[in-house]
Amino acid sequence: MRGRLIVLEGTDGSGKATQTALLTDRIRSMGREVRQLSFPRYDQDSSMLVRMYLGGAFGTDPRAVNAYAASTFYAVDRFASYKQDWGAYYEAGGLVLTDRYTTSNAVHQASKLPEGEQKPYLDWLFDFEYRLMGLPAPALVLYLDVPTELSAALRRLREERTGTHADIHEADEAYLRRCRDSGRQVADYAGWRRIDCAAGGRMRTPEEIHEEIWTLAAALL
């Protein structure tokens, strides 16, 4: 009996990690077992090409690496994770929550393509990862949507607080704006559940967003 996979996807600064942790904690508080993941796995060898790409080794413009090539970098890291870490648990019926997945390729890499080429790319991507590579398809994708201007402001605050620096995706606001547009279109095309994380120009509280997520996720538990 295969398990269930729930993915939290979203724009930069939308709180994916926070919401994944809140959902994990709530499920565990019910006495249910759940495995929590996050991609890419920056501390693993399988993410080397991802780190080189995001660090600008292949060019500081994200479009310097085409959508199909960049997608393979991330897919390899997910494949290694599945084989080494959580595949057996999932195949035995386990519940898995992940912050980002194949869905991130769909959002970020589709944004590099002209509108007429995006759907063929998405069909290729989902077939490549879910059929040819054998990775599980999500039972539910929750897409956290935040306006780009607000995302950029939140990212700058995060960098100041943590002393981190933006990668080539995060540093390119025009690219992030294209990703947001792409993400909304992909969500509609792929049947994801979209969650509006901002109202009236301000972020909703994590608790408010979590309650909406819980309503949608609880049906799978």
NUNU-282327 format. One record per residue (C-alpha): residue number from 1; residue in one letter; y, x, z. Coordinates in Angstrom, 2 decimals, decimal comma, always signed. Layout:
+-----+-----+---------+---------+---------+
|   n | res |      py |      px |      pz |
+-----+-----+---------+---------+---------+
| NUM |   a |       Y |       X |       Z |
...
+-----+-----+---------+---------+---------+
REM end
This chain:
+-----+-----+---------+---------+---------+
|   n | res |      py |      px |      pz |
+-----+-----+---------+---------+---------+
|   1 |   m |   +0,00 |   +0,00 |   +0,00 |
|   2 |   r |   +3,26 |   +1,58 |   -1,10 |
|   3 |   g |   +6,23 |   +1,48 |   +1,23 |
|   4 |   r |   +9,80 |   +0,31 |   +0,85 |
|   5 |   l |  +12,79 |   +2,45 |   -0,05 |
|   6 |   i |  +16,36 |   +1,40 |   +0,78 |
|   7 |   v |  +19,20 |   +3,47 |   -0,70 |
|   8 |   l |  +22,81 |   +3,63 |   +0,43 |
|   9 |   e |  +24,99 |   +4,74 |   -2,46 |
|  10 |   g |  +28,75 |   +4,69 |   -2,86 |
|  11 |   t |  +32,02 |   +6,30 |   -3,68 |
|  12 |   d |  +33,17 |   +9,53 |   -2,07 |
|  13 |   g |  +34,25 |   +8,88 |   +1,51 |
|  14 |   s |  +32,64 |   +5,47 |   +1,73 |
|  15 |   g |  +30,62 |   +6,31 |   +4,84 |
|  16 |   k |  +27,14 |   +6,52 |   +3,34 |
|  17 |   a |  +25,84 |   +8,92 |   +6,00 |
|  18 |   t |  +27,36 |   +6,87 |   +8,82 |
|  19 |   q |  +25,90 |   +3,61 |   +7,53 |
|  20 |   t |  +22,48 |   +5,15 |   +6,91 |
|  21 |   a |  +22,42 |   +6,38 |  +10,50 |
|  22 |   l |  +23,56 |   +3,01 |  +11,89 |
|  23 |   l |  +20,89 |   +1,17 |   +9,93 |
|  24 |   t |  +18,23 |   +3,67 |  +10,99 |
|  25 |   d |  +19,18 |   +3,33 |  +14,65 |
|  26 |   r |  +19,13 |   -0,46 |  +14,50 |
|  27 |   i |  +15,69 |   -0,57 |  +12,92 |
|  28 |   r |  +14,32 |   +1,89 |  +15,48 |
|  29 |   s |  +15,83 |   -0,17 |  +18,30 |
|  30 |   m |  +13,51 |   -2,97 |  +17,15 |
|  31 |   g |  +10,52 |   -0,70 |  +17,65 |
|  32 |   r |  +10,02 |   -0,15 |  +13,93 |
|  33 |   e |   +9,21 |   +3,22 |  +12,38 |
|  34 |   v |  +11,56 |   +4,47 |   +9,66 |
|  35 |   r |  +12,18 |   +7,79 |   +7,91 |
|  36 |   q |  +15,83 |   +8,78 |   +7,24 |
|  37 |   l |  +16,68 |  +11,06 |   +4,30 |
|  38 |   s |  +19,77 |  +12,48 |   +2,61 |
|  39 |   f |  +20,20 |  +14,03 |   -0,83 |
|  40 |   p |  +20,80 |  +16,65 |   -2,07 |
|  41 |   r |  +18,96 |  +18,84 |   +0,43 |
|  42 |   y |  +21,47 |  +21,67 |   +0,46 |
|  43 |   d |  +19,40 |  +23,79 |   +2,86 |
|  44 |   q |  +16,35 |  +23,87 |   +0,57 |
|  45 |   d |  +15,50 |  +26,16 |   -2,35 |
|  46 |   s |  +14,94 |  +23,12 |   -4,57 |
|  47 |   s |  +18,69 |  +22,40 |   -4,51 |
|  48 |   m |  +19,72 |  +25,83 |   -5,82 |
|  49 |   l |  +20,85 |  +24,53 |   -9,23 |
|  50 |   v |  +22,71 |  +21,67 |   -7,56 |
|  51 |   r |  +24,57 |  +24,13 |   -5,35 |
|  52 |   m |  +25,39 |  +26,37 |   -8,31 |
|  53 |   y |  +26,64 |  +23,39 |  -10,30 |
|  54 |   l |  +28,80 |  +21,97 |   -7,50 |
|  55 |   g |  +30,08 |  +25,44 |   -6,66 |
|  56 |   g |  +31,41 |  +25,91 |  -10,19 |
|  57 |   a |  +28,88 |  +28,48 |  -11,42 |
|  58 |   f |  +28,58 |  +26,60 |  -14,73 |
|  59 |   g |  +32,26 |  +25,66 |  -14,97 |
|  60 |   t |  +34,81 |  +24,03 |  -12,69 |
|  61 |   d |  +35,05 |  +20,87 |  -14,80 |
|  62 |   p |  +32,09 |  +18,58 |  -13,96 |
|  63 |   r |  +31,79 |  +17,76 |  -17,66 |
|  64 |   a |  +30,97 |  +21,41 |  -18,42 |
|  65 |   v |  +27,35 |  +20,43 |  -17,67 |
|  66 |   n |  +26,22 |  +17,40 |  -19,64 |
|  67 |   a |  +24,85 |  +14,31 |  -17,92 |
|  68 |   y |  +21,22 |  +14,93 |  -18,84 |
|  69 |   a |  +21,16 |  +18,58 |  -17,73 |
|  70 |   a |  +22,95 |  +17,88 |  -14,44 |
|  71 |   s |  +20,60 |  +14,98 |  -13,74 |
|  72 |   t |  +17,58 |  +17,27 |  -13,86 |
|  73 |   f |  +19,10 |  +19,55 |  -11,20 |
|  74 |   y |  +19,20 |  +16,69 |   -8,68 |
|  75 |   a |  +15,89 |  +15,16 |   -9,79 |
|  76 |   v |  +13,99 |  +18,39 |   -9,10 |
|  77 |   d |  +15,29 |  +18,43 |   -5,52 |
|  78 |   r |  +14,14 |  +14,84 |   -4,99 |
|  79 |   f |  +10,73 |  +15,59 |   -6,50 |
|  80 |   a |  +10,23 |  +18,55 |   -4,15 |
|  81 |   s |  +11,30 |  +16,43 |   -1,18 |
|  82 |   y |   +8,89 |  +13,65 |   -2,11 |
|  83 |   k |   +5,95 |  +16,05 |   -2,52 |
|  84 |   q |   +6,67 |  +18,16 |   +0,55 |
|  85 |   d |   +8,11 |  +15,69 |   +3,03 |
|  86 |   w |   +7,97 |  +11,91 |   +2,74 |
|  87 |   g |   +5,67 |  +10,99 |   -0,15 |
|  88 |   a |   +2,50 |  +10,51 |   +1,91 |
|  89 |   y |   +4,41 |   +8,47 |   +4,51 |
|  90 |   y |   +5,86 |   +6,21 |   +1,81 |
|  91 |   e |   +2,54 |   +5,80 |   +0,02 |
|  92 |   a |   +0,94 |   +4,73 |   +3,31 |
|  93 |   g |   +3,43 |   +1,86 |   +3,56 |
|  94 |   g |   +6,31 |   +3,54 |   +5,38 |
|  95 |   l |   +9,93 |   +2,43 |   +5,37 |
|  96 |   v |  +12,40 |   +5,01 |   +4,05 |
|  97 |   l |  +16,21 |   +4,94 |   +4,18 |
|  98 |   t |  +18,20 |   +7,45 |   +2,19 |
|  99 |   d |  +21,81 |   +8,45 |   +1,81 |
| 100 |   r |  +22,01 |   +8,91 |   -2,00 |
| 101 |   y |  +19,12 |   +9,08 |   -4,46 |
| 102 |   t |  +18,59 |   +8,72 |   -8,23 |
| 103 |   t |  +21,47 |   +6,29 |   -7,89 |
| 104 |   s |  +23,92 |   +9,19 |   -7,47 |
| 105 |   n |  +22,90 |  +10,57 |  -10,85 |
| 106 |   a |  +23,47 |   +7,12 |  -12,28 |
| 107 |   v |  +27,01 |   +6,91 |  -10,89 |
| 108 |   h |  +28,23 |  +10,46 |  -11,37 |
| 109 |   q |  +26,55 |  +11,49 |  -14,57 |
| 110 |   a |  +27,08 |   +8,20 |  -16,44 |
| 111 |   s |  +30,81 |   +8,65 |  -15,83 |
| 112 |   k |  +30,75 |  +11,68 |  -18,15 |
| 113 |   l |  +29,61 |   +9,62 |  -21,13 |
| 114 |   p |  +31,44 |   +7,31 |  -23,56 |
| 115 |   e |  +30,89 |   +3,65 |  -22,75 |
| 116 |   g |  +28,44 |   +3,15 |  -25,62 |
| 117 |   e |  +26,20 |   +5,96 |  -24,36 |
| 118 |   q |  +26,02 |   +4,96 |  -20,71 |
| 119 |   k |  +23,29 |   +2,30 |  -20,86 |
| 120 |   p |  +20,92 |   +4,48 |  -22,95 |
| 121 |   y |  +21,48 |   +7,26 |  -20,41 |
| 122 |   l |  +20,69 |   +4,94 |  -17,48 |
| 123 |   d |  +17,52 |   +3,72 |  -19,17 |
| 124 |   w |  +16,50 |   +7,36 |  -19,73 |
| 125 |   l |  +17,34 |   +8,33 |  -16,14 |
| 126 |   f |  +15,39 |   +5,55 |  -14,44 |
| 127 |   d |  +12,40 |   +6,13 |  -16,74 |
| 128 |   f |  +12,58 |   +9,90 |  -16,18 |
| 129 |   e |  +12,64 |   +9,78 |  -12,39 |
| 130 |   y |  +10,65 |   +6,63 |  -11,61 |
| 131 |   r |   +7,96 |   +6,78 |  -14,31 |
| 132 |   l |   +7,68 |  +10,32 |  -15,65 |
| 133 |   m |   +8,37 |  +12,15 |  -12,38 |
| 134 |   g |   +6,66 |   +9,49 |  -10,29 |
| 135 |   l |   +9,42 |   +9,01 |   -7,72 |
| 136 |   p |   +9,58 |   +5,59 |   -6,03 |
| 137 |   a |  +12,07 |   +3,05 |   -7,32 |
| 138 |   p |  +14,24 |   +1,56 |   -4,55 |
| 139 |   a |  +13,50 |   -1,90 |   -3,22 |
| 140 |   l |  +17,22 |   -2,27 |   -2,44 |
| 141 |   v |  +20,36 |   -0,32 |   -3,32 |
| 142 |   l |  +23,51 |   -0,98 |   -1,29 |
| 143 |   y |  +26,62 |   +0,31 |   -3,07 |
| 144 |   l |  +29,59 |   +1,05 |   -0,80 |
| 145 |   d |  +32,81 |   +0,68 |   -2,78 |
| 146 |   v |  +36,14 |   +2,26 |   -1,74 |
| 147 |   p |  +39,27 |   +2,65 |   -3,92 |
| 148 |   t |  +39,65 |   +6,23 |   -5,18 |
| 149 |   e |  +43,07 |   +6,80 |   -3,61 |
| 150 |   l |  +41,75 |   +5,82 |   -0,19 |
| 151 |   s |  +38,62 |   +7,94 |   -0,71 |
| 152 |   a |  +40,75 |  +10,98 |   -1,51 |
| 153 |   a |  +42,85 |  +10,51 |   +1,63 |
| 154 |   l |  +39,73 |  +10,17 |   +3,78 |
| 155 |   r |  +38,20 |  +13,27 |   +2,19 |
| 156 |   r |  +41,31 |  +15,35 |   +2,97 |
| 157 |   l |  +41,17 |  +14,23 |   +6,59 |
| 158 |   r |  +37,49 |  +15,15 |   +6,73 |
| 159 |   e |  +38,18 |  +18,61 |   +5,31 |
| 160 |   e |  +40,93 |  +19,22 |   +7,86 |
| 161 |   r |  +38,67 |  +18,08 |  +10,68 |
| 162 |   t |  +35,57 |  +20,05 |   +9,63 |
| 163 |   g |  +37,13 |  +23,05 |   +7,88 |
| 164 |   t |  +35,12 |  +22,34 |   +4,72 |
| 165 |   h |  +36,27 |  +22,56 |   +1,11 |
| 166 |   a |  +35,84 |  +20,17 |   -1,80 |
| 167 |   d |  +33,20 |  +20,83 |   -4,44 |
| 168 |   i |  +33,99 |  +20,42 |   -8,16 |
| 169 |   h |  +33,29 |  +16,68 |   -7,97 |
| 170 |   e |  +35,38 |  +16,04 |   -4,86 |
| 171 |   a |  +38,31 |  +18,17 |   -6,02 |
| 172 |   d |  +38,76 |  +16,26 |   -9,30 |
| 173 |   e |  +40,44 |  +12,95 |   -8,49 |
| 174 |   a |  +40,39 |  +11,80 |  -12,13 |
| 175 |   y |  +36,64 |  +12,42 |  -12,18 |
| 176 |   l |  +36,21 |  +10,44 |   -8,95 |
| 177 |   r |  +38,19 |   +7,58 |  -10,47 |
| 178 |   r |  +35,85 |   +7,55 |  -13,48 |
| 179 |   c |  +32,89 |   +7,61 |  -11,07 |
| 180 |   r |  +34,20 |   +4,59 |   -9,21 |
| 181 |   d |  +34,58 |   +2,66 |  -12,47 |
| 182 |   s |  +31,12 |   +3,83 |  -13,53 |
| 183 |   g |  +29,61 |   +2,92 |  -10,17 |
| 184 |   r |  +30,81 |   -0,66 |  -10,32 |
| 185 |   q |  +29,41 |   -1,03 |  -13,84 |
| 186 |   v |  +26,08 |   +0,59 |  -12,93 |
| 187 |   a |  +25,79 |   -1,63 |   -9,85 |
| 188 |   d |  +26,09 |   -4,70 |  -12,05 |
| 189 |   y |  +23,70 |   -3,34 |  -14,67 |
| 190 |   a |  +21,02 |   -2,23 |  -12,21 |
| 191 |   g |  +21,28 |   -5,18 |   -9,82 |
| 192 |   w |  +22,60 |   -3,25 |   -6,82 |
| 193 |   r |  +24,32 |   -5,09 |   -3,96 |
| 194 |   r |  +27,98 |   -4,05 |   -3,86 |
| 195 |   i |  +29,82 |   -3,92 |   -0,53 |
| 196 |   d |  +33,64 |   -3,86 |   -0,46 |
| 197 |   c |  +34,46 |   -1,34 |   +2,28 |
| 198 |   a |  +38,24 |   -1,75 |   +2,09 |
| 199 |   a |  +40,41 |   -4,81 |   +2,51 |
| 200 |   g |  +44,16 |   -4,92 |   +2,00 |
| 201 |   g |  +44,33 |   -1,17 |   +1,47 |
| 202 |   r |  +42,55 |   -0,23 |   +4,69 |
| 203 |   m |  +38,98 |   +0,63 |   +5,53 |
| 204 |   r |  +36,93 |   -1,97 |   +7,33 |
| 205 |   t |  +35,43 |   -0,71 |  +10,55 |
| 206 |   p |  +31,98 |   +0,91 |  +10,39 |
| 207 |   e |  +30,69 |   -1,95 |  +12,54 |
| 208 |   e |  +31,96 |   -4,61 |  +10,12 |
| 209 |   i |  +30,39 |   -2,83 |   +7,16 |
| 210 |   h |  +27,14 |   -2,34 |   +9,06 |
| 211 |   e |  +26,80 |   -6,04 |   +9,79 |
| 212 |   e |  +27,06 |   -6,85 |   +6,08 |
| 213 |   i |  +24,50 |   -4,16 |   +5,32 |
| 214 |   w |  +22,19 |   -5,48 |   +8,03 |
| 215 |   t |  +22,29 |   -8,99 |   +6,59 |
| 216 |   l |  +21,12 |   -7,66 |   +3,22 |
| 217 |   a |  +18,57 |   -5,14 |   +4,51 |
| 218 |   a |  +16,94 |   -7,28 |   +7,20 |
| 219 |   a |  +15,18 |   -9,39 |   +4,59 |
| 220 |   l |  +13,03 |   -6,38 |   +3,65 |
| 221 |   l |  +11,95 |   -5,53 |   +7,18 |
+-----+-----+---------+---------+---------+
REM end
